[in-house]
Amino acid sequence: MSSEIYQTVAFGMRYWFILIIGLMLLTLILVSRSEYRERKAVMGEVGQYIGYLEIIGGADDVLGERIGIMKENLVGNSRSADIVIADPSVHKNHAMINRKKGRVMLIPLNGSDTKINGRKATHPHEIFTGDTVSFGGIEASVYIKPQEEEEPHDDQA
């Protein structure tokens, strides 16, 4: 009798192990699929940006923050700005950043305190990856994604 009980228990344990392995694999597949969908959504959102600004100096509550740069951006401390920097040293409409004909330009507005690599900017300047830009008391490092394909010029469109 004990031999029959042992065989029955051994048989059950063998198949419970397989069932547990199956449940673990199913869970792994479902989690992977959900992470894939989430990553795909994030990459779609990231794809609309031409680069980003990383805050490296200024108020502690914004240090390390990364802000996406689109083709045309208004930088300021108002809610209507595309890149909102909530700091009293930043004007409502502080500067514009835009890409035209493959060049990313920083355009200071209204005599605002804008610097590129420590030098005051009073007129439009081209900015590049690695440049440091200052909007009032906030410093940011610039990263511009390399262009994959040439944008059509206005006269060719």
C-alpha positions in Angstrom: 0.0 0.0 0.0 2.8 2.5 0.8 4.3 1.8 -2.6 1.1 2.9 -4.3 0.9 6.1 -2.2 4.5 6.9 -3.0 3.9 6.4 -6.7 0.7 8.6 -6.6 2.5 11.4 -4.7 5.5 11.2 -7.0 3.3 11.4 -10.1 1.4 14.4 -8.6 4.6 16.2 -7.7 6.1 15.7 -11.2 3.1 17.4 -12.8 2.7 20.2 -10.2 6.3 21.1 -11.0 5.5 21.3 -14.8 2.3 23.4 -14.0 4.3 25.8 -11.9 6.9 26.2 -14.7 4.1 26.8 -17.2 2.6 29.5 -15.0 6.0 31.2 -14.6 6.5 31.2 -18.3 3.0 32.6 -19.0 3.7 35.4 -16.4 7.0 36.2 -18.0 5.4 36.4 -21.5 2.6 38.7 -20.3 5.0 41.0 -18.4 7.4 41.2 -21.4 4.5 42.0 -23.7 3.3 44.8 -21.5 6.8 46.2 -21.1 7.2 46.1 -24.9 4.0 48.0 -25.4 5.0 50.6 -22.8 8.5 51.0 -24.3 7.0 51.4 -27.8 4.7 54.1 -26.6 7.5 56.0 -24.9 9.7 55.7 -28.0 6.9 57.1 -30.1 6.7 60.1 -27.8 10.5 60.5 -27.8 10.5 60.4 -31.6 8.8 63.8 -31.8 11.8 65.5 -30.1 14.9 66.7 -31.8 16.9 66.6 -28.6 16.7 67.7 -25.0 17.9 70.1 -22.4 19.2 68.7 -19.1 19.1 71.2 -16.2 22.6 71.2 -14.6 22.5 74.4 -12.5 20.0 76.6 -10.7 17.2 75.7 -8.3 17.5 72.3 -6.6 14.0 71.2 -7.5 14.7 71.2 -11.2 18.3 69.9 -11.2 18.7 66.8 -13.4 15.4 67.3 -15.2 15.4 66.5 -18.9 13.1 68.6 -21.1 12.4 67.5 -24.7 13.1 70.0 -27.6 10.7 69.9 -30.5 11.2 71.7 -33.9 9.8 75.0 -32.5 9.9 75.8 -28.8 9.2 78.9 -26.7 11.2 78.8 -23.4 9.8 80.7 -20.5 8.1 80.5 -17.1 4.5 80.9 -18.3 2.1 78.0 -18.9 1.9 78.9 -22.6 5.6 78.2 -23.1 6.6 74.9 -24.7 9.5 74.5 -22.4 8.4 75.7 -19.0 11.1 76.6 -16.4 9.4 77.7 -13.2 12.0 80.1 -11.9 11.7 83.8 -11.1 14.9 84.6 -13.1 13.3 83.2 -16.3 11.0 85.6 -18.2 7.5 84.6 -19.4 8.8 84.5 -23.0 12.6 84.1 -22.5 13.9 82.5 -25.7 13.0 80.5 -28.8 14.7 77.3 -29.8 13.9 76.0 -33.3 15.3 73.9 -36.1 15.4 75.3 -39.6 17.3 73.9 -42.6 19.1 71.4 -40.3 20.4 74.1 -37.9 19.2 74.4 -34.3 19.0 78.0 -33.3 18.6 79.7 -29.9 16.9 83.1 -30.2 16.9 85.3 -27.0 13.6 87.3 -26.6 13.0 90.8 -25.1 16.5 91.4 -23.9 16.3 88.4 -21.6 19.4 87.1 -19.7 20.4 84.3 -22.0 23.9 82.9 -22.3 25.5 80.2 -24.5 28.7 78.6 -23.0 28.9 81.5 -20.6 28.7 84.3 -23.2 25.7 86.6 -23.3 23.5 86.0 -26.4 21.8 89.0 -27.8 21.0 87.7 -31.3 20.2 84.2 -32.8 23.0 81.6 -32.3 23.3 78.1 -33.5 23.5 75.6 -30.6 25.1 72.1 -30.6 25.3 69.0 -28.5 27.5 69.8 -25.4 26.7 73.5 -25.3 25.6 75.0 -22.0 22.8 77.5 -22.2 21.6 79.7 -19.4 18.1 81.1 -19.0 18.3 83.6 -16.2 19.7 81.6 -13.2 19.0 78.2 -14.8 21.8 76.4 -16.7 21.1 73.5 -19.1 23.2 71.2 -21.1 22.1 70.7 -24.7 21.8 67.4 -26.5 20.7 67.4 -30.2 19.9 64.1 -32.0 21.7 63.7 -35.2 19.5 64.3 -38.2 18.6 61.0 -40.0 17.5 62.6 -43.2 17.7 66.0 -44.7 14.6 68.2 -44.1 13.2 69.8 -47.3 14.1 73.4 -47.8 11.3 76.0 -48.0 12.0 76.7 -51.7 11.9 72.9 -52.6 8.6 72.1 -50.8 
